[in-house]
């Protein structure tokens, strides 16, 4: 049985062509690709790549300046934060939430709109595996080219489960019996008709938006559409901690707002969503409120 795509690049001793992440005594990272006969240089000295070729991960190398560096392969979270960018990347904290809350499983048939630099595509491809399907749509050809290069750089070759289409989702979506749809785009509410037709009953729509106005319009349009259950919306924030002896406290900086996530599930054909019994907050639908269609609620 052959190894899954890219698995051989994640284990065993370092080989020529592998990416290596060095960590210095201050925790700073340096990433490079191993080449026979080459040397790695910093202002703290240099060492030959050959010293790492054939060595196990977790090796410590010392430069000519007598500074020690820990050598490991970069994790996917490290890779996506340092990859070449055309558009902003989906941060690992949000990608992890999408994989969990959109219930991405091995073998799933997934459609993604808004590829950007390929960060989320890489996470999704690792989750669906070679026997799943990820069909990604990207409006801009230059972004699609950057994403394609990043994905192939991470896996070491084209991924057999990935199809990339340049164009608008609502104009080009022909996939059927789709398990999950992930929308990372400016106006996800414009795609609901196409998404509803593509998703299987019980399938999940997950949207990633940046602003509260986008969030509100997407949620209200999903409710009005009538083919999904009541959507759930949230955001995640990550705060690291300083731990040293008795000095245990939150770090002064954190990864705060990056975007909002929302999920909704496709209902069976002909089924009306249950009526919401939640009482709206006072003023939620004031005189200046207009619904997603521009009419007053």
Rosetta silent file (secondary structure, phi, psi, omega in degrees, C-alpha in Angstrom):
SEQUENCE: XXXXXXXXXXXXXXXXXXXXXXXXXXXXXXXXXXXXXXXXXXXXXXXXXXXXXXXXXXXXXXXXXXXXXXXXXXXXXXXXXXXXXXXXXXXXXXXXXXXXXXXXXXXXXXXXXXXXXXXXXXXXXXXXXXXXXXXXXXXXXXXXXXXXXXXXXXXXXXXXXXXXXXXXXXXXXXXXXXXXXXXXXXXXXXXXXXXXXXXXXXXXXXXXXXXXXXXXXXXXXXXXXXXXXXXXXXXXXXXXXXXXXXXXXXXXXXXXXXXXXXXXXXXXXXXXXXXXXXXXXXXXXXXXXXXXXXXXX
SCORE:     score description
SCORE:     0.000 S_00000001
   1 L     0.000  125.811 -177.379    0.000    0.000    0.000 S_00000001
   2 L   -74.195  154.746  179.472    1.481    3.327   -1.086 S_00000001
   3 L   -74.227  149.470  175.113    1.889    6.201    1.353 S_00000001
   4 L   -59.913  155.098 -178.272   -0.560    9.109    1.224 S_00000001
   5 L   -54.203  126.020  176.101    0.568   12.131   -0.775 S_00000001
   6 L    84.712   -8.091 -175.254    3.288   14.021    1.051 S_00000001
   7 H   -64.933  -37.312 -178.088    3.585   11.555    3.966 S_00000001
   8 H   -64.660  -24.132  179.858    7.142   10.575    3.101 S_00000001
   9 H   -80.924   -4.196 -175.458    8.156   14.240    3.383 S_00000001
  10 H  -107.965   -3.888 -176.640    6.936   14.377    7.009 S_00000001
  11 L  -141.777  167.291  178.670    8.915   11.521    8.595 S_00000001
  12 L    84.744 -179.616  179.954   12.346    9.895    8.653 S_00000001
  13 L   -67.288  159.993  177.831   15.772   11.538    8.452 S_00000001
  14 L   -63.023  139.515  178.789   16.264   14.799    6.599 S_00000001
  15 L  -127.177  160.658  175.040   16.692   14.400    2.831 S_00000001
  16 L   -57.467  133.626 -178.104   17.746   16.674   -0.011 S_00000001
  17 L    95.253  -13.663  177.702   14.743   18.800   -0.988 S_00000001
  18 L   -71.848  148.949  170.532   13.183   18.739    2.503 S_00000001
  19 E   -87.329  138.605 -179.518   12.191   21.982    4.157 S_00000001
  20 E  -123.602  136.551  174.723   13.907   22.602    7.487 S_00000001
  21 E  -111.939  117.964  177.200   12.855   25.031   10.199 S_00000001
  22 E   -95.521  140.481  175.704   15.621   26.225   12.495 S_00000001
  23 E  -119.578  124.125 -178.745   14.823   27.709   15.908 S_00000001
  24 L   -88.173  174.969 -177.041   17.413   29.930   17.555 S_00000001
  25 L   -60.256  -18.300  178.352   17.865   30.412   21.331 S_00000001
  26 L   -95.630    4.967  178.057   15.413   33.354   21.249 S_00000001
  27 L    85.942    6.550  179.086   12.681   31.293   19.570 S_00000001
  28 L   -80.184  145.164 -175.559   13.042   32.887   16.129 S_00000001
  29 E  -106.730  144.794  175.196   12.415   30.654   13.115 S_00000001
  30 E  -136.159  125.724 -176.401   14.360   30.328    9.867 S_00000001
  31 E  -117.211  136.420  178.411   13.108   28.079    7.056 S_00000001
  32 E  -152.390  169.448  179.925   15.109   26.819    4.078 S_00000001
  33 E  -105.826  131.621 -177.284   15.304   23.874    1.658 S_00000001
  34 L   -69.334  130.238  175.272   18.117   21.340    2.009 S_00000001
  35 L  -136.457  132.530  179.530   20.579   21.229   -0.896 S_00000001
  36 L   -61.489  134.652  176.508   23.747   19.162   -1.021 S_00000001
  37 L    84.825   -8.850 -179.793   26.892   21.267   -0.864 S_00000001
  38 L   -89.839  168.724  177.075   25.117   24.455    0.210 S_00000001
  39 E  -129.531  150.167  175.425   25.489   26.344    3.504 S_00000001
  40 E   -99.300  128.910 -176.191   23.034   28.170    5.726 S_00000001
  41 E  -119.677  137.694  168.637   24.200   31.667    6.721 S_00000001
  42 E  -137.583  177.500  176.317   23.046   34.049    9.434 S_00000001
  43 L   -71.233   -5.641  177.115   24.665   36.970   11.248 S_00000001
  44 L  -104.425   21.257  177.819   25.523   34.355   13.911 S_00000001
  45 E   108.076 -170.526 -175.463   27.647   32.258   11.560 S_00000001
  46 E  -140.854  166.108  170.815   27.009   29.402    9.134 S_00000001
  47 E  -152.070  153.710 -178.273   26.880   25.619    8.873 S_00000001
  48 E   -77.567  142.260  174.966   26.758   23.221    5.873 S_00000001
  49 H   -57.334  -33.892 -177.338   23.465   21.675    4.746 S_00000001
  50 H   -58.421  -22.263  179.758   25.314   18.329    4.531 S_00000001
  51 H   -68.504  -25.331 -179.967   25.447   18.324    8.333 S_00000001
  52 L   -96.761  -26.897 -177.536   21.671   17.864    8.408 S_00000001
  53 L   -63.325  121.221 -176.735   21.213   15.557    5.405 S_00000001
  54 L    91.717   -8.449  179.700   20.662   12.073    6.834 S_00000001
  55 L   -87.484  153.094  178.561   20.234   13.375   10.392 S_00000001
  56 L   -75.620  159.371  172.254   16.987   12.803   12.352 S_00000001
  57 L   -61.007  152.119 -178.853   14.517   15.547   13.159 S_00000001
  58 L    86.869    9.376  177.720   15.207   17.229   16.465 S_00000001
  59 E   -76.375  145.223  174.233   18.920   17.546   15.705 S_00000001
  60 E  -106.375  126.338  178.314   20.809   20.540   17.097 S_00000001
  61 E  -112.739  150.883 -179.098   23.369   22.151   14.799 S_00000001
  62 E  -118.118  131.385 -179.943   26.006   24.704   15.781 S_00000001
  63 L   -81.161  172.509  176.945   27.113   27.543   13.540 S_00000001
  64 L   -64.529  -18.413  176.299   30.651   28.848   13.134 S_00000001
  65 L   -88.485    8.721  177.057   29.586   31.586   15.566 S_00000001
  66 L    63.003   39.047  174.397   28.956   28.879   18.189 S_00000001
  67 L  -111.154  131.135 -178.876   25.162   29.412   18.259 S_00000001
  68 E   -89.357  138.570  176.735   22.932   26.327   18.536 S_00000001
  69 E  -127.460  134.709  174.943   19.850   25.890   16.348 S_00000001
  70 E   -86.985  128.817 -176.770   17.169   23.212   16.707 S_00000001
  71 E  -107.424  121.433  176.573   16.284   21.632   13.339 S_00000001
  72 E  -139.644  159.902  169.808   12.760   20.325   12.679 S_00000001
  73 L   -74.582  139.689  178.380   10.474   20.050    9.683 S_00000001
  74 L   -66.359  140.361  173.575    7.981   22.949    9.652 S_00000001
  75 L   -74.798  166.033  177.788    4.432   22.044   10.642 S_00000001
  76 H   -58.783  -37.428  178.412    1.537   22.933    8.350 S_00000001
  77 H   -62.464  -36.990  176.700    0.732   25.846   10.681 S_00000001
  78 H   -68.977  -41.294 -176.338    4.290   27.135   10.183 S_00000001
  79 H   -61.880  -46.942 -174.487    4.105   26.584    6.418 S_00000001
  80 H   -70.133  -27.214  179.355    0.907   28.555    5.831 S_00000001
  81 H   -78.583  -16.421 -179.534    2.110   31.544    7.853 S_00000001
  82 H  -113.729    1.195 -176.920    5.307   31.794    5.810 S_00000001
  83 L   -68.900  153.664  172.451    3.990   30.818    2.349 S_00000001
  84 L   -58.563  139.418 -172.745    4.113   33.282   -0.569 S_00000001
  85 L  -120.097  139.877  166.076    0.889   35.296   -0.557 S_00000001
  86 L  -104.671  -49.057  174.577   -1.410   36.767   -3.131 S_00000001
  87 L  -116.992  169.251  176.925   -4.303   37.274   -0.716 S_00000001
  88 L   -60.990  144.717 -178.833   -4.412   37.080    3.075 S_00000001
  89 L   -87.650  155.714  169.609   -4.217   33.532    4.389 S_00000001
  90 L   -76.992  121.148 -176.377   -6.782   31.800    6.587 S_00000001
  91 L   -66.599  150.509 -179.784   -5.070   31.629    9.968 S_00000001
  92 H   -53.713  -35.644 -179.604   -4.518   28.195   11.542 S_00000001
  93 H   -63.028  -34.690  178.609   -6.922   29.033   14.393 S_00000001
  94 H   -81.675  -37.103  176.990   -9.728   29.553   11.862 S_00000001
  95 H   -61.808  -40.148  178.241   -8.698   26.638    9.638 S_00000001
  96 H   -63.749  -39.799  177.193   -8.835   24.347   12.672 S_00000001
  97 H   -65.154  -39.265  178.841  -12.321   25.593   13.517 S_00000001
  98 H   -64.021  -45.130  179.640  -13.468   25.023    9.937 S_00000001
  99 H   -60.789  -39.186 -176.727  -12.145   21.444    9.923 S_00000001
 100 H   -80.228  -51.778 -171.340  -13.877   20.710   13.237 S_00000001
 101 H   -79.574  -23.962  172.351  -17.134   22.659   13.032 S_00000001
 102 L   -90.241    1.176  172.812  -17.762   21.938    9.345 S_00000001
 103 L    55.578   52.512  178.756  -17.019   18.283   10.161 S_00000001
 104 L   -75.048  121.701 -175.211  -14.526   17.719    7.325 S_00000001
 105 L  -122.320  161.310  178.832  -13.936   13.958    7.156 S_00000001
 106 L   -60.860  129.853 -179.230  -11.717   11.593    5.172 S_00000001
 107 L    89.152   -0.881 -178.133  -13.332   10.916    1.811 S_00000001
 108 L   -67.680  150.514  172.997  -15.607   13.985    1.961 S_00000001
 109 E  -100.597  111.868 -170.982  -16.630   15.794   -1.219 S_00000001
 110 E  -122.778  138.497  172.013  -15.894   19.463   -0.521 S_00000001
 111 E  -114.082  135.642 -179.025  -16.327   22.630   -2.564 S_00000001
 112 E  -127.793  134.661  176.338  -14.339   25.737   -1.635 S_00000001
 113 E  -122.590  127.381 -175.644  -14.777   29.252   -3.023 S_00000001
 114 L    95.737   75.980 -173.194  -12.115   31.889   -2.511 S_00000001
 115 L   -77.743  -33.028 -178.903   -8.766   30.069   -2.635 S_00000001
 116 L    60.589 -120.518 -179.357   -6.586   33.093   -1.894 S_00000001
 117 L   -99.139    2.423  175.943   -3.052   31.817   -1.266 S_00000001
 118 L    92.852    7.702 -179.483   -4.037   28.164   -0.744 S_00000001
 119 H   -60.691  -58.056 -177.666   -3.792   28.040    3.058 S_00000001
 120 H   -65.666  -34.915  177.781   -7.251   26.575    3.702 S_00000001
 121 H   -56.667  -41.266 -178.812   -7.008   24.373    0.598 S_00000001
 122 H   -66.071  -43.594  176.341   -3.959   22.668    2.092 S_00000001
 123 H   -61.135  -44.596 -178.386   -5.733   22.011    5.404 S_00000001
 124 H   -64.338  -40.652 -179.659   -8.800   20.683    3.576 S_00000001
 125 H   -65.369  -37.993  176.346   -6.768   18.377    1.334 S_00000001
 126 H   -63.891  -33.164 -176.776   -5.009   16.841    4.332 S_00000001
 127 H   -78.247  -43.872 -176.551   -8.414   16.205    5.917 S_00000001
 128 H   -76.199  -25.522  179.201  -10.292   14.737    2.918 S_00000001
 129 L    73.818 -179.036 -175.176   -7.324   12.586    1.850 S_00000001
 130 L   -71.584  -19.516 -178.705   -6.645   11.086   -1.547 S_00000001
 131 L   -97.556    3.513  173.487  -10.044    9.368   -1.726 S_00000001
 132 L   -94.783 -161.964  178.833  -12.001   12.553   -1.089 S_00000001
 133 E  -149.386  130.364  171.177  -12.561   15.518   -3.385 S_00000001
 134 E  -125.259  115.790  175.966  -11.811   19.205   -3.055 S_00000001
 135 E  -109.476  112.918 -176.029  -12.988   21.451   -5.885 S_00000001
 136 E  -105.240  138.103  178.771  -11.720   24.990   -5.347 S_00000001
 137 E  -117.811  132.341  179.839  -12.984   28.065   -7.188 S_00000001
 138 E  -138.581  127.450 -176.724  -10.971   31.282   -7.422 S_00000001
 139 L   -70.401  -33.566 -174.237  -11.977   34.365   -9.415 S_00000001
 140 L   -99.982  126.065 -178.628   -8.437   35.688   -9.899 S_00000001
 141 H   -65.218  -35.344 -179.241   -6.006   33.723  -12.046 S_00000001
 142 H   -67.440  -38.856  176.061   -2.965   35.235  -10.303 S_00000001
 143 H   -65.578  -40.546  179.972   -4.232   34.109   -6.893 S_00000001
 144 H   -61.386  -39.143  179.300   -4.975   30.636   -8.305 S_00000001
 145 H   -65.021  -42.122  178.940   -1.398   30.345   -9.600 S_00000001
 146 H   -64.771  -44.450 -179.924    0.049   31.283   -6.197 S_00000001
 147 H   -61.754  -43.645  179.493   -2.268   28.827   -4.419 S_00000001
 148 H   -59.369  -43.925  178.557   -1.363   26.028   -6.844 S_00000001
 149 H   -63.899  -41.066 -179.479    2.338   26.609   -6.220 S_00000001
 150 H   -66.748  -44.213 -179.695    1.897   26.639   -2.441 S_00000001
 151 H   -63.268  -45.326 -179.503   -0.197   23.458   -2.351 S_00000001
 152 H   -69.185  -29.986  176.578    2.205   21.553   -4.599 S_00000001
 153 H   -67.463  -38.617 -178.897    5.173   22.835   -2.608 S_00000001
 154 H   -70.690  -47.045 -176.333    3.664   21.486    0.607 S_00000001
 155 H   -84.069  -12.961  179.060    2.646   18.052   -0.708 S_00000001
 156 L    86.728   -5.006 -178.928    5.668   17.697   -3.011 S_00000001
 157 L  -171.565  169.457  174.190    3.464   17.087   -6.075 S_00000001
 158 L   -60.020  139.089 -179.752   -0.061   17.809   -7.361 S_00000001
 159 L   -84.387  129.002 -175.076   -2.654   16.396   -4.947 S_00000001
 160 L   -65.357  -17.913 -177.536   -4.872   13.766   -6.639 S_00000001
 161 L   -93.876    0.873 -170.858   -8.012   14.935   -4.821 S_00000001
 162 E  -106.108  131.965  170.565   -7.720   18.599   -5.865 S_00000001
 163 E  -125.781  130.957 -177.051   -9.379   20.387   -8.747 S_00000001
 164 E  -119.615  123.326 -179.664   -8.878   24.142   -9.173 S_00000001
 165 E  -117.838  131.575  175.435  -11.188   26.234  -11.347 S_00000001
 166 E   -91.371  116.501 -178.710  -10.651   29.906  -12.195 S_00000001
 167 L   152.292  172.585  179.645  -14.029   31.635  -12.196 S_00000001
 168 L   -74.473  139.026  178.803  -17.054   32.566  -10.086 S_00000001
 169 H   -59.334  -48.738 -173.768  -18.618   29.789   -8.031 S_00000001
 170 H   -66.206  -21.433  179.689  -22.208   30.732   -8.877 S_00000001
 171 H   -92.834  -21.017 -170.917  -21.424   30.704  -12.614 S_00000001
 172 H  -120.061   -8.921 -174.941  -19.301   27.544  -12.742 S_00000001
 173 L   -66.879  115.067  178.528  -20.474   25.225   -9.951 S_00000001
 174 L  -121.258   -3.370 -178.935  -21.460   21.936  -11.556 S_00000001
 175 L   -68.039  143.779  175.482  -20.624   19.572   -8.685 S_00000001
 176 L  -127.500  166.976 -179.711  -23.492   17.579   -7.190 S_00000001
 177 L    54.189   43.664 -179.204  -23.848   15.404   -4.090 S_00000001
 178 E   -86.430  137.024 -179.493  -21.407   17.659   -2.240 S_00000001
 179 E   -83.144  -38.385 -174.997  -20.927   17.042    1.494 S_00000001
 180 E  -141.831  144.103  173.414  -19.486   20.406    2.510 S_00000001
 181 E  -128.375  127.852 -179.835  -19.184   23.890    1.001 S_00000001
 182 E  -115.639  120.883 -178.547  -16.704   26.435    2.374 S_00000001
 183 E  -113.201  115.503  175.392  -17.127   30.061    1.287 S_00000001
 184 L  -121.219   84.023 -170.391  -14.285   32.529    1.915 S_00000001
 185 L  -154.350  170.276 -174.274  -15.434   35.455   -0.182 S_00000001
 186 L   -68.743  -41.402 -174.800  -16.764   38.993   -0.106 S_00000001
 187 L  -131.920   73.035 -177.196  -20.466   38.217   -0.667 S_00000001
 188 H   -62.700  -23.854 -179.582  -21.260   34.582    0.210 S_00000001
 189 H   -63.776  -20.788  179.553  -25.010   35.326    0.228 S_00000001
 190 H   -73.115  -14.741 -174.311  -24.879   35.605   -3.574 S_00000001
 191 H  -101.687    3.219 -170.279  -24.007   31.898   -3.868 S_00000001
 192 H   -63.316  -37.025  178.748  -26.799   30.364   -1.796 S_00000001
 193 H   -61.365  -48.593 -178.735  -28.883   29.149   -4.748 S_00000001
 194 H   -65.569  -40.679 -179.589  -25.928   27.335   -6.303 S_00000001
 195 H   -65.900  -42.286 -179.298  -24.736   25.976   -2.951 S_00000001
 196 H   -61.102  -38.764  179.269  -28.195   24.723   -2.000 S_00000001
 197 H   -69.586  -31.638 -175.701  -28.460   22.773   -5.262 S_00000001
 198 H   -81.318  -33.040 -173.236  -25.016   21.208   -4.818 S_00000001
 199 E   -75.476  143.781  171.668  -25.264   20.121   -1.155 S_00000001
 200 E   -76.495  156.373  173.756  -26.704   16.796   -0.068 S_00000001
 201 E   -56.553  131.653 -175.656  -29.426   16.876    2.625 S_00000001
 202 E    89.266  -10.084  178.385  -27.619   17.295    5.941 S_00000001
 203 E   -65.225  160.467 -172.741  -24.592   18.792    4.190 S_00000001
 204 E  -113.528  131.388  167.448  -22.869   21.763    5.804 S_00000001
 205 E   -98.996  129.489  176.696  -22.342   25.276    4.502 S_00000001
 206 E  -127.146  125.565  179.837  -19.517   27.126    6.264 S_00000001
 207 E  -117.803  142.013  178.533  -18.806   30.791    5.529 S_00000001
 208 E  -119.909  114.520 -177.020  -15.802   32.850    6.612 S_00000001
 209 E  -129.626  158.707 -171.701  -16.380   36.630    6.589 S_00000001
 210 L   -95.224  -30.891 -169.932  -14.429   39.576    7.917 S_00000001
 211 L  -119.880  163.047  178.826  -16.983   42.141    9.080 S_00000001
 212 H   -67.704  -33.600  179.089  -20.166   42.309   11.136 S_00000001
 213 H   -66.918  -40.180  175.632  -22.127   43.673    8.171 S_00000001
 214 H   -63.862  -42.500  179.857  -21.099   40.683    6.041 S_00000001
 215 H   -60.383  -48.421 -177.575  -21.973   38.354    8.904 S_00000001
 216 H   -61.848  -45.514 -177.375  -25.415   39.892    9.416 S_00000001
 217 H   -66.939  -38.600  179.704  -26.323   39.840    5.734 S_00000001
 218 H   -64.445  -46.007 -179.248  -25.135   36.251    5.279 S_00000001
 219 H   -63.254  -46.608 -177.796  -27.104   34.989    8.297 S_00000001
 220 H   -65.451  -36.055  179.007  -30.287   36.857    7.360 S_00000001
 221 H   -69.786  -37.713  175.583  -30.092   35.672    3.742 S_00000001
 222 H   -60.747  -43.866  178.728  -29.633   32.059    4.869 S_00000001
 223 H   -62.018  -42.599 -178.117  -32.748   32.401    7.050 S_00000001
 224 H   -70.342  -29.500 -175.665  -34.716   33.925    4.183 S_00000001
 225 H   -62.900  -39.906  172.936  -33.543   31.296    1.692 S_00000001
 226 L    86.724    3.542  179.349  -35.470   28.564    3.489 S_00000001
 227 L  -110.914    7.137 -179.238  -33.330   25.532    2.595 S_00000001
 228 E  -128.053  158.403  173.670  -31.036   25.605    5.646 S_00000001
 229 L   -78.447 -179.853 -178.737  -31.493   25.261    9.380 S_00000001
 230 L   -62.205  122.262 -177.721  -30.816   28.131   11.784 S_00000001
 231 L   -71.496  153.717  173.641  -27.157   29.203   11.260 S_00000001
 232 E  -113.017  138.757 -177.714  -24.597   29.382   14.057 S_00000001
 233 E  -130.847  145.577 -179.769  -22.009   32.174   14.127 S_00000001
 234 E  -165.352  172.078  170.093  -18.856   32.712   16.199 S_00000001
 235 L  -137.085  160.985  178.817  -15.266   33.901   16.214 S_00000001
 236 L  -122.911  145.597  175.422  -12.143   32.511   17.862 S_00000001
 237 L  -133.420  140.260 -175.945   -9.322   34.282   19.639 S_00000001
 238 E  -116.683  127.122  177.761   -6.049   32.728   20.756 S_00000001
 239 L  -123.387  117.602  177.274   -4.074   33.930   23.762 S_00000001
 240 L   -82.685  163.719 -177.491   -0.713   32.378   24.546 S_00000001
 241 E  -124.052  144.286  173.372    0.725   32.224   28.061 S_00000001
 242 E   -91.008  122.244 -179.013    4.114   32.992   29.548 S_00000001
 243 E  -128.770  110.290  178.600    5.191   30.163   31.844 S_00000001
 244 E  -151.979  104.652 -177.634    8.488   30.473   33.705 S_00000001
 245 L    61.618 -126.696  178.029    8.794   29.303   37.299 S_00000001
 246 L   -86.657   -4.641  179.257    6.219   31.170   39.382 S_00000001
 247 E   -87.736   88.161  179.866    5.703   33.765   36.618 S_00000001
 248 E  -118.868  110.203 -174.499    2.605   32.317   34.942 S_00000001
 249 E  -154.709  162.527  175.587    0.546   34.956   33.139 S_00000001
 250 E   -66.865  146.111  172.574   -1.077   35.711   29.792 S_00000001
 251 L   -66.259  157.113 -175.860    1.221   37.071   27.110 S_00000001
 252 L   -73.385  -23.630  179.630    0.783   40.760   26.373 S_00000001
 253 L  -116.728  152.485  179.625   -0.183   40.111   22.752 S_00000001
 254 L  -145.380  163.868  172.528   -2.739   37.716   21.308 S_00000001
 255 E   -88.868  104.594 -175.883   -4.276   36.721   17.981 S_00000001
 256 L   -90.112 -127.553 -175.876   -7.605   38.497   18.217 S_00000001
 257 L   -72.011  125.861  170.250  -10.231   39.026   15.532 S_00000001
 258 L  -118.315  -31.760  179.479   -9.380   37.625   12.115 S_00000001
 259 L   178.686  168.809  176.265  -12.866   36.780   10.868 S_00000001
 260 E  -103.539  145.337  175.010  -16.288   35.389   11.688 S_00000001
 261 E  -116.997  144.772  172.766  -17.355   31.827   10.956 S_00000001
 262 E  -143.795  148.059  177.911  -20.878   30.565   10.485 S_00000001
 263 E  -130.797  150.465  174.039  -22.339   27.174    9.656 S_00000001
 264 E  -151.116  151.323 -177.481  -25.754   25.979    8.513 S_00000001
 265 E  -110.738  141.740 -178.551  -27.033   22.570    7.383 S_00000001
 266 E   -71.516  130.619  175.915  -28.969   21.767    4.233 S_00000001
 267 L   -83.871  163.401  173.723  -32.537   20.643    4.809 S_00000001
 268 L   -66.388  151.754 -179.790  -34.259   17.918    2.813 S_00000001
 269 L   -58.116  136.142  176.508  -36.030   19.124   -0.333 S_00000001
 270 L    82.511   -0.119 -179.061  -39.488   20.518    0.341 S_00000001
 271 L   -95.781  134.019  175.609  -38.941   20.883    4.088 S_00000001
 272 L   -91.239  138.251  178.713  -39.512   24.232    5.767 S_00000001
 273 L   -64.395  144.546  176.826  -37.111   25.177    8.582 S_00000001
 274 L   -57.219  142.551 -179.814  -38.683   25.179   12.055 S_00000001
 275 L   -67.423  134.409  178.391  -39.881   28.614   13.080 S_00000001
 276 L   -67.399  136.108 -179.761  -37.485   30.392   15.405 S_00000001
 277 L  -107.930    5.893 -179.193  -38.909   30.818   18.906 S_00000001
 278 L   -77.770  134.927  177.562  -36.184   33.169   20.094 S_00000001
 279 L   -81.041  124.785 -179.400  -37.382   36.642   21.093 S_00000001
 280 L   -66.074  151.758  178.475  -35.307   39.284   19.278 S_00000001
 281 L   -66.721  149.667  177.899  -33.390   41.806   21.360 S_00000001
 282 L   -56.453  129.587  178.608  -35.005   45.249   21.768 S_00000001
 283 L    85.603   -1.632 -178.051  -34.067   47.394   18.788 S_00000001
 284 L   -62.815  -32.164  179.411  -32.760   44.472   16.701 S_00000001
 285 L  -124.258   68.404 -179.405  -35.219   45.372   13.945 S_00000001
 286 L   -75.412 -177.120 -176.990  -35.511   49.145   14.261 S_00000001
 287 L   -63.158  -27.147 -177.505  -36.994   51.564   11.756 S_00000001
 288 L   -90.196    3.228 -179.157  -33.690   51.820    9.878 S_00000001
 289 L   -83.783  133.588  170.389  -33.325   48.026    9.448 S_00000001
 290 L  -124.673  142.376 -179.026  -33.765   46.487    6.033 S_00000001
 291 L   -72.794 -177.578 -176.383  -33.584   42.775    5.385 S_00000001
 292 L   -61.748  -24.561  178.392  -31.221   41.057    2.950 S_00000001
 293 L   -89.846    2.787  179.590  -33.516   41.867    0.033 S_00000001
 294 L    90.805   -0.689  179.290  -33.592   45.571    0.889 S_00000001
 295 L   -96.747  159.688  178.707  -37.117   45.431    2.356 S_00000001
 296 L   -73.762  143.379 -178.474  -38.080   46.240    5.916 S_00000001
 297 L   -68.369    0.000    0.000  -38.328   43.255    8.273 S_00000001
